[in-house]
Amino acid sequence: MLTILFDGIAYGMLLFVLACGLSVTLGLMNFVNLAHGAFAMAGGYVTVIMMNRYGISFYWCLPAAFIVTALAGAVLERLLYRRLYSASHLDQVLFSIGLVFMSIAAIDYFMGGQQQLINLPPELSGRFGFMGIDIGRYRLFIIVICAVLTVALQLALTRTRFGSQLRAAVDDGRVARGMGINVSVIFALTFALGSGLAGLGGALGTELLGLDPNFPLKYLIYFMIVVTVGGTSSITGPFIAALLLGIADVAGKYYVPQLGAFIIYAVMILVLILRPHGLFSREGGR
């Protein structure tokens, strides 16, 4: 039981890192970016290429995946996304889902449609026992990395000048500009941060989740569930939602495997019946 709980927490933490960028762009920037999974896939393929083709250490691949996808996000934000900030959500959905299919086709063409595999460092492979819990070394590594990222992100959004400027830019861009805040730069940095976190999550998830060209569509529903159940008013909600859903999904597949992913959808429906705007959203969905 404790082993299942541990594995569920690791899975939930990984889901949070993958989805928190979407929570930021949707909750703070009010932009529906369904192409978020494409950045996660890009981070995974950066890791695969660096490790399998060039023999670079897995530990160097993680910051590289973050930087490459953050830069890609910044470029796309400047060239494409910024033109749709004032568009309707339907336009944003159609635009971003189009990017998803383009990214799938591009990866399938250049990398092939097969599952990509990586070899973890020896110190991250295998399991060990601790107080009756069978702990996977790589899952423990994911929990530690994701916990540090979660605390850093929360502090960055709530305790820093950047976080204050971002909230001001979202609440009233015209007033923020009048106060000397460069709203376009703030949005570009925020979008790059969300894209980079998705890329890092994709790199971390390559071993656990698998990686193929359909990754953005396969896990899009999971990202949306995390954000929907947690709410978009802060990152605390998606964090708790990701843990809850990760534990429920792992436990459900272990105890009642015949139900498959039904458990995670049942949890989502139950939470939304009780809290229609998400776990931590205020009334009105904010």
C-alpha positions as CSV (number, residue, x, y, z in Angstrom):
1,M,0.0,0.0,0.0
2,L,2.8,2.5,0.9
3,T,4.7,1.6,-2.2
4,I,1.6,2.3,-4.3
5,L,1.2,5.6,-2.5
6,F,4.8,6.5,-3.1
7,D,4.6,5.7,-6.8
8,G,1.3,7.7,-7.0
9,I,3.0,10.7,-5.5
10,A,5.9,10.5,-8.0
11,Y,3.4,10.2,-10.9
12,G,1.4,13.1,-9.5
13,M,4.4,15.3,-9.1
14,L,5.5,14.6,-12.7
15,L,2.0,15.4,-13.9
16,F,2.1,18.7,-12.0
17,V,5.4,19.8,-13.6
18,L,4.0,18.8,-17.0
19,A,0.8,20.7,-16.4
20,C,1.8,23.7,-14.3
21,G,2.9,25.7,-17.4
22,L,-0.6,25.3,-18.8
23,S,-2.0,26.4,-15.4
24,V,0.1,29.6,-15.6
25,T,-0.8,30.4,-19.2
26,L,-4.5,29.6,-18.8
27,G,-5.0,30.9,-15.2
28,L,-2.7,34.0,-15.3
29,M,-2.6,34.9,-19.0
30,N,-6.1,33.6,-19.9
31,F,-4.7,31.8,-23.0
32,V,-6.0,28.3,-23.8
33,N,-2.8,26.7,-25.1
34,L,-3.7,23.1,-26.1
35,A,-0.2,22.8,-27.7
36,H,1.3,22.7,-24.2
37,G,2.0,18.9,-24.7
38,A,4.0,19.6,-27.8
39,F,6.6,21.5,-25.7
40,A,6.7,18.5,-23.3
41,M,7.3,16.2,-26.2
42,A,10.0,18.5,-27.5
43,G,11.8,18.3,-24.2
44,G,11.6,14.5,-24.3
45,Y,13.1,14.3,-27.8
46,V,15.8,16.7,-26.9
47,T,16.8,14.3,-24.1
48,V,16.6,11.3,-26.4
49,I,18.7,12.9,-29.1
50,M,21.3,14.1,-26.7
51,M,21.6,10.8,-24.8
52,N,21.3,8.3,-27.6
53,R,23.1,10.1,-30.4
54,Y,25.7,12.1,-28.6
55,G,26.1,10.2,-25.3
56,I,25.5,13.2,-23.1
57,S,24.7,12.6,-19.5
58,F,21.1,12.5,-18.4
59,Y,21.8,15.2,-15.8
60,W,22.9,17.6,-18.5
61,C,19.9,16.7,-20.7
62,L,17.4,18.1,-18.1
63,P,18.6,21.7,-18.1
64,A,19.1,21.5,-21.9
65,A,15.5,20.3,-22.3
66,F,14.3,23.3,-20.2
67,I,16.4,25.8,-22.1
68,V,15.6,24.6,-25.6
69,T,11.8,24.5,-25.0
70,A,11.8,27.8,-23.2
71,L,13.6,29.4,-26.1
72,A,11.2,27.7,-28.5
73,G,8.3,29.0,-26.5
74,A,9.7,32.5,-26.4
75,V,10.2,32.6,-30.2
76,L,6.7,31.2,-30.9
77,E,5.2,33.6,-28.4
78,R,6.8,36.5,-30.2
79,L,5.9,35.3,-33.7
80,L,2.5,33.6,-33.2
81,Y,0.9,33.4,-29.8
82,R,1.0,37.2,-29.0
83,R,-1.3,37.8,-32.0
84,L,-4.1,35.8,-30.3
85,Y,-4.0,37.1,-26.8
86,S,-7.1,39.2,-27.5
87,A,-8.8,36.5,-29.6
88,S,-11.6,34.3,-28.5
89,H,-11.0,31.1,-26.7
90,L,-12.3,29.2,-29.7
91,D,-9.7,30.8,-31.9
92,Q,-7.0,30.0,-29.4
93,V,-8.1,26.4,-29.2
94,L,-8.2,26.0,-33.0
95,F,-4.8,27.6,-33.4
96,S,-3.1,25.6,-30.6
97,I,-4.6,22.2,-31.6
98,G,-3.3,22.9,-35.1
99,L,0.2,23.3,-33.7
100,V,-0.3,20.0,-32.0
101,F,-1.0,18.1,-35.3
102,M,1.9,20.0,-37.0
103,S,4.3,18.9,-34.2
104,I,3.1,15.3,-34.4
105,A,3.6,15.2,-38.2
106,A,7.1,16.8,-37.9
107,I,8.3,14.4,-35.2
108,D,6.9,11.4,-37.1
109,Y,8.7,12.5,-40.2
110,F,12.1,13.2,-38.6
111,M,12.2,10.7,-35.8
112,G,9.8,8.0,-36.8
113,G,6.7,6.7,-35.0
114,Q,8.4,4.2,-32.7
115,Q,8.7,4.5,-28.9
116,Q,11.8,6.2,-27.8
117,L,13.9,4.7,-25.0
118,I,16.7,6.0,-22.8
119,N,19.1,4.4,-20.4
120,L,19.0,6.0,-17.0
121,P,22.3,6.4,-15.0
122,P,23.0,3.4,-12.8
123,E,22.4,5.3,-9.6
124,L,18.8,6.1,-10.7
125,S,17.9,2.6,-11.8
126,G,16.4,-0.1,-9.6
127,R,14.6,0.0,-6.2
128,F,15.5,-0.2,-2.6
129,G,13.6,-0.9,0.6
130,F,13.0,1.6,3.4
131,M,10.8,1.1,6.4
132,G,8.8,-1.5,4.5
133,I,8.4,0.7,1.4
134,D,9.7,-0.5,-2.0
135,I,11.1,2.8,-3.3
136,G,12.1,3.3,-6.9
137,R,15.3,5.4,-7.2
138,Y,14.1,7.3,-10.3
139,R,10.7,8.0,-8.8
140,L,12.4,9.4,-5.7
141,F,14.6,11.6,-7.9
142,I,11.4,12.9,-9.6
143,I,9.8,13.7,-6.3
144,V,12.8,15.6,-5.1
145,I,13.2,17.6,-8.4
146,C,9.5,18.3,-8.7
147,A,9.2,19.4,-5.0
148,V,12.1,21.9,-5.5
149,L,10.5,23.2,-8.7
150,T,7.1,23.6,-7.0
151,V,8.5,25.6,-4.1
152,A,10.6,27.8,-6.4
153,L,7.6,28.4,-8.8
154,Q,5.3,29.3,-5.9
155,L,7.9,31.7,-4.4
156,A,8.5,33.3,-7.9
157,L,4.8,33.9,-8.5
158,T,3.9,35.2,-5.0
159,R,7.1,36.7,-3.4
160,T,9.0,38.4,-6.3
161,R,8.8,41.6,-8.3
162,F,8.2,39.5,-11.4
163,G,5.2,37.8,-9.9
164,S,3.7,41.1,-8.9
165,Q,4.2,42.6,-12.3
166,L,2.7,39.5,-13.9
167,R,-0.5,39.7,-11.8
168,A,-0.7,43.5,-12.5
169,A,-0.3,42.9,-16.3
170,V,-3.0,40.2,-16.2
171,D,-5.5,42.2,-14.1
172,D,-5.2,45.4,-16.2
173,G,-2.6,45.6,-18.9
174,R,-3.3,49.3,-19.7
175,V,-2.8,50.4,-16.1
176,A,0.3,48.2,-15.8
177,R,1.8,49.8,-18.9
178,G,1.1,53.2,-17.4
179,M,3.1,52.2,-14.4
180,G,6.1,51.4,-16.5
181,I,5.7,47.6,-16.7
182,N,6.7,46.1,-20.0
183,V,3.7,43.8,-20.4
184,S,4.8,42.2,-23.6
185,V,8.2,41.2,-22.0
186,I,6.4,39.9,-18.9
187,F,4.1,37.7,-21.0
188,A,7.0,36.5,-23.1
189,L,9.0,35.4,-20.1
190,T,6.0,33.8,-18.5
191,F,5.2,31.8,-21.7
192,A,8.8,30.8,-22.0
193,L,8.8,29.6,-18.3
194,G,5.7,27.5,-18.9
195,S,7.2,26.0,-22.1
196,G,10.5,25.3,-20.3
197,L,8.7,23.5,-17.4
198,A,6.8,21.4,-19.9
199,G,10.0,20.5,-21.7
200,L,11.6,19.6,-18.4
201,G,8.6,17.5,-17.5
202,G,8.8,15.8,-20.8
203,A,12.5,15.0,-20.2
204,L,11.7,13.6,-16.8
205,G,8.7,11.6,-18.1
206,T,10.4,9.9,-21.0
207,E,11.3,6.9,-18.8
208,L,7.9,6.6,-17.0
209,L,5.4,7.8,-19.5
210,G,7.0,6.7,-22.8
211,L,7.7,9.0,-25.8
212,D,6.3,8.8,-29.3
213,P,4.8,11.4,-31.8
214,N,1.3,11.0,-30.2
215,F,2.5,12.2,-26.8
216,P,0.8,15.6,-27.0
217,L,-2.6,14.1,-27.7
218,K,-2.2,11.1,-25.4
219,Y,-1.5,13.3,-22.3
220,L,-3.4,16.4,-23.2
221,I,-6.5,15.2,-21.4
222,Y,-4.4,14.6,-18.2
223,F,-3.0,18.1,-18.3
224,M,-6.5,19.5,-18.8
225,I,-7.8,17.4,-15.9
226,V,-5.1,18.6,-13.5
227,V,-5.9,22.3,-14.4
228,T,-9.6,21.8,-14.3
229,V,-9.8,20.0,-11.0
230,G,-7.2,22.2,-9.3
231,G,-8.6,25.5,-10.6
232,T,-6.6,28.3,-12.3
233,S,-6.4,30.9,-9.6
234,S,-3.1,29.6,-8.2
235,I,-0.7,26.8,-8.7
236,T,-1.6,25.3,-5.3
237,G,-4.8,23.8,-6.7
238,P,-3.2,22.1,-9.7
239,F,-0.5,20.8,-7.4
240,I,-3.0,19.1,-5.0
241,A,-5.1,18.0,-8.0
242,A,-2.0,16.4,-9.6
243,L,-1.1,14.5,-6.4
244,L,-4.7,13.3,-5.9
245,L,-5.1,12.2,-9.5
246,G,-1.7,10.5,-9.6
247,I,-2.4,8.5,-6.5
248,A,-5.9,7.6,-7.7
249,D,-4.6,6.6,-11.1
250,V,-1.8,4.4,-9.8
251,A,-4.0,2.8,-7.1
252,G,-6.9,2.2,-9.5
253,K,-4.7,0.5,-12.1
254,Y,-3.1,-1.7,-9.4
255,Y,-6.3,-2.8,-7.6
256,V,-8.8,-2.7,-10.4
257,P,-6.8,-2.9,-13.6
258,Q,-9.8,-3.8,-15.7
259,L,-11.2,-0.3,-15.2
260,G,-8.0,1.3,-16.7
261,A,-8.1,5.1,-16.6
262,F,-11.7,5.2,-15.5
263,I,-10.7,6.0,-12.0
264,I,-9.1,9.3,-12.8
265,Y,-12.2,10.4,-14.8
266,A,-14.4,9.4,-11.9
267,V,-12.3,11.5,-9.5
268,M,-12.5,14.4,-11.8
269,I,-16.3,14.2,-12.1
270,L,-16.7,13.8,-8.3
271,V,-14.5,16.9,-7.6
272,L,-16.3,19.0,-10.2
273,I,-19.7,18.1,-8.9
274,L,-18.6,19.3,-5.4
275,R,-16.4,22.1,-6.6
276,P,-17.5,23.2,-10.1
277,H,-14.7,25.8,-10.4
278,G,-11.9,23.6,-9.1
279,L,-10.5,22.8,-5.7
280,F,-9.0,26.2,-5.0
281,S,-10.8,28.6,-7.3
282,R,-13.0,31.3,-5.9
283,E,-16.6,31.5,-7.1
284,G,-16.7,32.7,-10.6
285,G,-13.9,30.6,-11.7
286,R,-11.2,33.0,-10.8
